[in-house]
Amino acid sequence: MHIYVELWKPKPAWVGLSDNERKSYIDSLLPVIGMLTESGVKLISFAINDEDTEYKADFKYIAVWEMPDKQKAVFFEQEVIKTGFHDYFEQINARGESVPPDVLLGDMAIVL
């Protein structure tokens, strides 16, 4: 299983759209999310980044997904690109295979 985390915030191109254009674009994303979840991608949660978060990332929105494997994560990335999402939002992503705490902490101990 892979975990996938997205962080994003609006670009000026998004802010420059009319309310109707933004709504239309958002409406076009719903079927894509549906298709992804039907393909085995699991949405864990969407969130709006709390303003008072310690060491806050400079991004407004968060999504956490669970993917069955790396190939599905790459498929997910390609589907997001096809939507034109990055035309409107600055985004950073993180993904990796889910590991137990001892594996992660062991890796932290040896990586300098």
Buried (B, 14 or more C-beta within 10 A) or exposed (E): EBBBBBBBBBBEEBEEBEEEEBEEBEEEEEEBBEEBEEEEBEEEEEEEBEEEEEEEEEBBBBBBBBBEEBEBBEBBBEBBEEBEBEEBBBBEBEBEEEEEEEEEEEEEEEEE
